[in-house]
Amino acid sequence: MRVEVVLAWPDRYLRRELELPEGCSVAEAVEMAALDVAGETVATAVHGVLARPTQALREGDRVELLRPLLADPKENRRRRARGGD
């Protein structure tokens, strides 16, 4: 089965397409893609939905490596509402 693993930053991204055997997990795909060499991801998602490392993948899935937030989204919205941004 073919899956995609993506690690993104605001200005760039890394992407790997993998051909994996049926029944592979999110953790196995992340390991095979070897994109997170700096260990900066804190979670994974499949098509934008948080995923456990043991979750089985299906043909065409996109695994997203999630990095820590740099700012609190709620605080950003408050600042914009006050006109500070």
N, C-alpha and C positions, 0 to 999 in steps of 0.2 A: 504494500500500500504506500501511497505517496503522501507525505505530510510536509508542512513548512514550519520552521522555527524562526522567530523574529525577536531581535533585541533592538530597541529604538531609543534614541536620544532626541532632543528638540531639533537638532540640525543634521542628523544622519541616522542610518540604521544598518544593521547587519542581518542578512537573511540566508538561510540554508534550506534547500529542498532535499528531503531525505527519502530514500526508498527503504521501508522497514517491513519486517514480517508482520502478518496479522497478529493482533493481540498485544502489540507493544504499548508500553505505558508512557505517560507524559515524562516521567523521570528518565526513561531510557532514551526518548527522543532528545531531551535536553542534553544528556550526556553525549550522545552521538553527534549532535550539532557542534558541541564545543565552542559556543559563542561567549559564554560567561566566564572568561578566563580570569577576570579580576574579582569574581565572586560578589558582584554588586547587585544581583537580583534578589528580591525578597519573596517573590511569589510567582506563580504561573497562571495563565489563563488560556482557555481554548475558545477561539472566536469571541473574545471579550468577556467570558464568564470565568470566574475563578475556578481553578482546577486543582485537584489533589495530585500529588506525584504518582499515585497508583492508578489514576484514571486511565482506562484503556482508550486508545486513539482509534479513529476511523479514517477511511480514505478521504483525503482532501482537508483534513483538519489543519488549522493554523494555531500553533503553540506560541504564545506571547510571553516573553520573559519580562517580568515587571520589576522596575527599579523603585527605590524609596521616593516618596514625594519630596520635592524641594521646598514646597510651601503648603500651608494648610488651605485647601480649596474654600472652606467656609470663610476664613479670614480674607482671602482674595476677593470673594464676592462682597463681603462687607465693605472692604476698601473701595471697590468699584462703585458700590451703591452710594458711598459718601462722596464720590467724585475724586478720590485720591489716585486714580489710575487712568 
